[in-house]
Amino acid sequence: MALISDSSLLPGQLLARGVCRHLAGHGFAVVEEFVPERGKRVDVMALGAKGEIWVVECKSSRADFMSDGKWSGYLDWCDRYFWAVDDLFPTDLLPEGTGLIIADAYDAEILRMGPETKLSGARRNALIRRFAIHAARRLQAMRDPEALLDGRG
């Protein structure tokens, strides 16, 4: 399996990697660039052992944050919502009532827990199924990239 070098990743992807490592260390399964519904793509979706779903948006700069007008649409797709930024990011820009994670390419730390707003049972079940299918397809694509291209996946 080919490894991706740090130099080939964008700053937000490096933050996402650190966030994923941290959350995985706390028992979460994580998927980057997850699409909960058409037209939405979250940077990190995390699924906990009790079925809790967290969304983390990674912002690598002030300009990256300021250009994101879609984030509030992600609140309906998680139990907790977080921003992940590096230690130089001006965190006073981030909206109140959201979680805060400070991250780098290798790890992260949750500084402020996002408030919990429980998903409905039907939405949670649909998201968990979509998460499982997405993760399985991504793993299969790593092993057999042509399988998904020819309709077998």
Backbone as CSV, one residue per row, in Angstrom:
resi,resn,N_x,N_y,N_z,CA_x,CA_y,CA_z,C_x,C_y,C_z
1,MET,0.850,-1.164,0.000,0.000,0.000,0.000,0.899,1.230,0.000
2,ALA,0.665,2.136,-0.910,1.480,3.344,-1.034,1.138,4.329,0.077
3,LEU,2.156,4.936,0.668,1.950,5.947,1.688,1.938,7.324,1.037
4,ILE,1.130,8.207,1.579,1.041,9.571,1.076,2.007,10.418,1.893
5,SER,2.841,11.171,1.221,3.808,12.007,1.937,3.149,13.301,2.400
6,ASP,3.711,13.872,3.474,3.189,15.136,3.993,3.202,16.231,2.934
7,SER,4.199,16.208,2.065,4.325,17.272,1.069,3.223,17.223,0.014
8,SER,2.538,16.096,-0.099,1.461,16.001,-1.086,0.098,16.371,-0.505
9,LEU,0.043,16.647,0.798,-1.216,16.992,1.449,-1.345,18.499,1.619
10,LEU,-2.563,18.999,1.458,-2.861,20.411,1.691,-2.909,20.677,3.197
11,PRO,-2.779,21.939,3.619,-2.782,22.239,5.057,-4.019,21.706,5.787
12,GLY,-5.199,21.838,5.205,-6.410,21.311,5.844,-6.397,19.801,5.962
13,GLN,-5.801,19.126,4.992,-5.696,17.669,5.049,-4.732,17.229,6.141
14,LEU,-3.688,18.004,6.358,-2.759,17.697,7.455,-3.464,17.849,8.804
15,LEU,-4.269,18.907,8.954,-5.053,19.072,10.180,-6.003,17.893,10.363
16,ALA,-6.680,17.504,9.280,-7.627,16.385,9.351,-6.921,15.105,9.798
17,ARG,-5.708,14.892,9.308,-4.974,13.685,9.700,-4.706,13.679,11.205
18,GLY,-4.269,14.816,11.738,-4.033,14.902,13.182,-5.306,14.695,13.986
19,VAL,-6.408,15.281,13.518,-7.706,15.102,14.178,-8.110,13.634,14.149
20,CYS,-7.974,12.992,13.000,-8.353,11.584,12.876,-7.525,10.705,13.798
21,ARG,-6.235,10.965,13.894,-5.380,10.195,14.804,-5.850,10.355,16.249
22,HIS,-6.161,11.590,16.616,-6.595,11.852,17.986,-7.920,11.144,18.288
23,LEU,-8.884,11.312,17.408,-10.196,10.702,17.644,-10.124,9.180,17.609
24,ALA,-9.315,8.632,16.721,-9.141,7.178,16.680,-8.562,6.677,17.999
25,GLY,-7.683,7.466,18.589,-7.117,7.102,19.883,-8.144,7.098,21.003
26,HIS,-9.287,7.721,20.773,-10.382,7.733,21.741,-11.520,6.796,21.328
27,GLY,-11.218,5.881,20.404,-12.189,4.854,20.041,-13.147,5.213,18.927
28,PHE,-12.950,6.334,18.261,-13.817,6.709,17.152,-13.319,6.089,15.850
29,ALA,-14.248,5.715,14.997,-13.925,5.404,13.603,-14.068,6.718,12.852
30,VAL,-13.141,7.005,11.957,-13.141,8.306,11.286,-13.066,8.146,9.777
31,VAL,-13.735,9.059,9.092,-13.685,9.109,7.637,-13.492,10.572,7.249
32,GLU,-12.520,10.812,6.382,-12.305,12.157,5.866,-13.132,12.363,4.607
33,GLU,-13.493,13.627,4.376,-14.240,14.031,3.185,-15.475,13.158,2.972
34,PHE,-16.330,13.162,3.973,-17.550,12.358,3.970,-18.722,13.207,3.475
35,VAL,-19.567,12.613,2.658,-20.742,13.299,2.106,-21.994,12.761,2.805
36,PRO,-22.558,13.522,3.762,-23.758,13.051,4.452,-25.008,13.104,3.569
37,GLU,-25.022,14.043,2.639,-26.082,14.128,1.634,-25.524,14.909,0.451
38,ARG,-26.159,14.790,-0.684,-25.686,15.478,-1.888,-25.530,16.975,-1.613
39,GLY,-24.382,17.514,-2.021,-24.121,18.934,-1.864,-23.406,19.310,-0.577
40,LYS,-23.179,18.339,0.295,-22.461,18.601,1.542,-21.272,17.648,1.627
41,ARG,-20.124,18.188,2.078,-18.937,17.351,2.274,-18.228,17.851,3.511
42,VAL,-18.202,17.022,4.541,-17.541,17.403,5.789,-16.095,16.919,5.762
43,ASP,-15.224,17.656,6.416,-13.808,17.288,6.419,-13.573,15.981,7.165
44,VAL,-14.172,15.844,8.347,-14.033,14.614,9.141,-15.376,14.282,9.761
45,MET,-15.802,13.036,9.591,-16.943,12.519,10.334,-16.412,11.399,11.212
46,ALA,-16.792,11.440,12.485,-16.325,10.458,13.455,-17.521,9.735,14.053
47,LEU,-17.401,8.422,14.153,-18.451,7.569,14.700,-17.925,6.902,15.956
48,GLY,-18.591,7.159,17.092,-18.174,6.598,18.373,-18.796,5.246,18.643
49,ALA,-18.283,4.587,19.662,-18.724,3.231,20.013,-20.198,3.159,20.405
50,LYS,-20.759,4.252,20.885,-22.169,4.287,21.274,-23.054,4.855,20.174
51,GLY,-22.481,5.020,18.974,-23.243,5.537,17.843,-23.252,7.045,17.734
52,GLU,-22.483,7.736,18.582,-22.439,9.190,18.501,-21.689,9.607,17.239
53,ILE,-22.141,10.695,16.655,-21.567,11.184,15.400,-21.092,12.613,15.593
54,TRP,-19.809,12.813,15.300,-19.203,14.141,15.389,-18.771,14.574,14.002
55,VAL,-18.896,15.863,13.728,-18.375,16.456,12.506,-17.301,17.457,12.894
56,VAL,-16.175,17.402,12.169,-15.065,18.324,12.398,-14.721,18.986,11.074
57,GLU,-14.776,20.315,11.060,-14.347,21.087,9.900,-12.962,21.650,10.190
58,CYS,-12.035,21.412,9.293,-10.635,21.820,9.447,-10.395,23.108,8.673
59,LYS,-9.918,24.119,9.371,-9.647,25.416,8.751,-8.182,25.760,8.936
60,SER,-7.498,25.908,7.807,-6.055,26.114,7.836,-5.654,27.584,7.865
61,SER,-6.610,28.487,7.687,-6.286,29.916,7.696,-7.555,30.733,7.907
62,ARG,-7.352,32.000,8.187,-8.470,32.940,8.317,-9.282,32.973,7.018
63,ALA,-8.594,33.050,5.878,-9.283,33.107,4.581,-10.100,31.836,4.338
64,ASP,-9.554,30.695,4.710,-10.264,29.421,4.569,-11.562,29.460,5.377
65,PHE,-11.491,29.960,6.607,-12.685,30.055,7.447,-13.685,31.060,6.879
66,MET,-13.208,32.226,6.497,-14.095,33.289,6.031,-14.831,32.919,4.746
67,SER,-14.244,32.052,3.951,-14.875,31.662,2.688,-15.867,30.507,2.849
68,ASP,-16.017,29.996,4.073,-16.903,28.852,4.308,-18.250,29.336,4.825
69,GLY,-19.224,29.388,3.938,-20.563,29.780,4.337,-21.498,28.596,4.537
70,LYS,-20.984,27.385,4.371,-21.835,26.191,4.403,-21.847,25.484,5.751
71,TRP,-20.957,25.850,6.650,-20.750,25.055,7.857,-22.015,24.848,8.682
72,SER,-22.875,25.833,8.777,-24.063,25.678,9.628,-25.001,24.592,9.090
73,GLY,-24.910,24.282,7.804,-25.700,23.187,7.241,-25.254,21.819,7.702
74,TYR,-24.083,21.739,8.314,-23.574,20.461,8.815,-24.093,20.140,10.213
75,LEU,-24.638,21.127,10.905,-25.105,20.922,12.272,-26.218,19.885,12.346
76,ASP,-27.000,19.768,11.289,-28.105,18.805,11.263,-27.636,17.376,11.017
77,TRP,-26.333,17.178,10.863,-25.787,15.862,10.513,-24.848,15.315,11.576
78,CYS,-24.935,15.847,12.794,-24.038,15.361,13.843,-24.638,15.622,15.224
79,ASP,-24.082,14.910,16.200,-24.435,15.141,17.604,-23.581,16.255,18.204
80,ARG,-22.357,16.390,17.684,-21.450,17.452,18.132,-20.689,17.973,16.922
81,TYR,-20.455,19.286,16.905,-19.749,19.932,15.803,-18.506,20.630,16.348
82,PHE,-17.391,20.478,15.614,-16.112,21.062,16.023,-15.439,21.771,14.859
83,TRP,-14.636,22.761,15.199,-13.656,23.343,14.292,-12.307,22.781,14.698
84,ALA,-11.473,22.470,13.727,-10.088,22.102,13.997,-9.204,23.132,13.301
85,VAL,-8.324,23.724,14.077,-7.416,24.756,13.571,-6.044,24.526,14.177
86,ASP,-5.029,25.203,13.623,-3.702,25.075,14.229,-3.563,26.091,15.366
87,ASP,-2.453,26.021,16.063,-2.274,26.859,17.250,-2.069,28.344,16.943
88,LEU,-1.892,28.702,15.667,-1.744,30.108,15.297,-3.049,30.741,14.806
89,PHE,-4.087,29.940,14.639,-5.363,30.426,14.110,-6.022,31.381,15.119
90,PRO,-6.610,32.489,14.642,-7.313,33.420,15.542,-8.676,32.835,15.961
91,THR,-8.691,32.082,17.040,-9.890,31.333,17.445,-11.070,32.217,17.826
92,ASP,-10.836,33.513,18.064,-11.950,34.412,18.371,-12.885,34.573,17.170
93,LEU,-12.457,34.171,15.981,-13.314,34.214,14.789,-14.377,33.118,14.804
94,LEU,-14.110,32.039,15.514,-14.988,30.874,15.470,-16.274,31.127,16.252
95,PRO,-17.397,30.667,15.711,-18.693,30.919,16.361,-18.798,30.275,17.745
96,GLU,-19.467,30.981,18.649,-19.784,30.419,19.965,-20.701,29.215,19.757
97,GLY,-20.734,28.342,20.710,-21.624,27.199,20.631,-21.135,26.102,19.698
98,THR,-19.843,26.112,19.397,-19.233,25.053,18.592,-17.991,24.569,19.329
99,GLY,-17.570,23.353,19.015,-16.388,22.798,19.646,-15.117,23.322,18.998
100,LEU,-14.010,23.169,19.721,-12.721,23.644,19.236,-11.661,22.581,19.466
101,ILE,-10.960,22.257,18.401,-9.842,21.322,18.442,-8.624,22.042,17.883
102,ILE,-7.526,21.979,18.610,-6.252,22.484,18.101,-5.497,21.266,17.580
103,ALA,-5.030,21.366,16.334,-4.427,20.192,15.698,-3.188,20.565,14.911
104,ASP,-2.400,19.557,14.624,-1.335,19.649,13.638,-1.394,18.352,12.836
105,ALA,-0.396,18.087,12.047,-0.426,16.926,11.161,-0.347,15.602,11.904
106,TYR,0.012,15.634,13.186,0.305,14.396,13.901,-0.619,14.092,15.066
107,ASP,-1.304,15.082,15.585,-2.180,14.859,16.735,-3.090,16.072,16.902
108,ALA,-3.894,16.029,17.928,-4.824,17.118,18.199,-5.196,17.095,19.671
109,GLU,-5.866,18.160,20.097,-6.385,18.227,21.450,-7.714,18.969,21.416
110,ILE,-8.695,18.401,22.074,-10.003,19.055,22.168,-9.914,20.093,23.284
111,LEU,-10.051,21.366,22.905,-10.011,22.438,23.900,-11.404,22.798,24.403
112,ARG,-12.389,22.680,23.533,-13.763,22.999,23.911,-14.674,21.963,23.273
113,MET,-15.435,21.269,24.103,-16.363,20.263,23.609,-17.543,20.976,22.942
114,GLY,-17.906,20.509,21.764,-19.088,21.052,21.108,-20.326,20.639,21.879
115,PRO,-21.331,21.506,21.953,-22.554,21.122,22.664,-23.225,19.939,21.965
116,GLU,-23.891,19.117,22.763,-24.541,17.934,22.200,-25.968,18.270,21.760
117,THR,-26.263,17.939,20.515,-27.612,18.028,19.968,-27.866,16.693,19.292
118,LYS,-28.596,15.839,19.966,-28.761,14.459,19.488,-29.540,14.407,18.184
119,LEU,-29.015,13.596,17.274,-29.699,13.331,16.012,-30.939,12.487,16.258
120,SER,-31.907,12.569,15.349,-33.058,11.672,15.441,-32.578,10.255,15.145
121,GLY,-33.296,9.278,15.647,-32.926,7.878,15.433,-32.852,7.520,13.959
122,ALA,-33.800,7.995,13.176,-33.830,7.661,11.743,-32.618,8.266,11.027
123,ARG,-32.289,9.508,11.323,-31.137,10.131,10.670,-29.844,9.447,11.115
124,ARG,-29.732,9.135,12.409,-28.535,8.460,12.915,-28.347,7.120,12.197
125,ASN,-29.411,6.332,12.109,-29.316,5.024,11.442,-28.913,5.172,9.980
126,ALA,-29.504,6.126,9.295,-29.153,6.346,7.882,-27.689,6.772,7.747
127,LEU,-27.234,7.648,8.642,-25.841,8.107,8.583,-24.864,6.984,8.894
128,ILE,-25.178,6.164,9.880,-24.285,5.054,10.215,-24.180,4.085,9.045
129,ARG,-25.287,3.807,8.383,-25.237,2.923,7.193,-24.409,3.572,6.086
130,ARG,-24.636,4.854,5.829,-23.875,5.559,4.789,-22.387,5.594,5.135
131,PHE,-22.084,5.816,6.411,-20.707,5.831,6.885,-20.047,4.469,6.629
132,ALA,-20.736,3.391,6.980,-20.186,2.039,6.796,-19.956,1.729,5.322
133,ILE,-20.907,2.060,4.482,-20.760,1.810,3.039,-19.604,2.619,2.478
134,HIS,-19.527,3.885,2.866,-18.454,4.755,2.382,-17.090,4.209,2.803
135,ALA,-16.964,3.849,4.083,-15.682,3.350,4.582,-15.298,2.049,3.887
136,ALA,-16.259,1.154,3.701,-15.968,-0.119,3.031,-15.562,0.106,1.577
137,ARG,-16.245,0.989,0.893,-15.890,1.277,-0.508,-14.512,1.922,-0.613
138,ARG,-14.204,2.804,0.316,-12.887,3.446,0.294,-11.784,2.415,0.542
139,LEU,-12.018,1.498,1.467,-11.035,0.439,1.715,-10.884,-0.454,0.489
140,GLN,-11.998,-0.823,-0.128,-11.935,-1.654,-1.331,-11.193,-0.946,-2.463
141,ALA,-11.418,0.342,-2.600,-10.740,1.112,-3.649,-9.229,1.141,-3.432
142,MET,-8.805,1.091,-2.183,-7.372,1.043,-1.916,-6.778,-0.290,-2.363
143,ARG,-7.529,-1.350,-2.161,-7.054,-2.686,-2.523,-7.211,-2.973,-4.016
144,ASP,-8.304,-2.464,-4.599,-8.625,-2.775,-5.990,-9.245,-1.538,-6.645
145,PRO,-8.434,-0.555,-7.020,-8.959,0.706,-7.551,-9.850,0.537,-8.781
146,GLU,-9.617,-0.467,-9.570,-10.412,-0.659,-10.774,-11.809,-1.228,-10.484
147,ALA,-12.005,-1.848,-9.336,-13.296,-2.457,-9.002,-14.419,-1.427,-9.001
148,LEU,-14.159,-0.257,-8.466,-15.196,0.772,-8.387,-15.408,1.443,-9.729
149,LEU,-14.408,1.419,-10.572,-14.538,2.058,-11.875,-15.364,1.224,-12.839
150,ASP,-15.347,-0.080,-12.684,-16.056,-0.919,-13.646,-17.424,-1.384,-13.131
151,GLY,-17.906,-0.768,-12.042,-19.250,-1.074,-11.569,-19.350,-2.229,-10.617
152,ARG,-18.244,-2.862,-10.252,-18.312,-3.980,-9.305,-18.405,-3.503,-7.868
153,GLY,-18.132,-2.229,-7.616,-18.085,-1.767,-6.208,-19.236,-0.943,-5.806
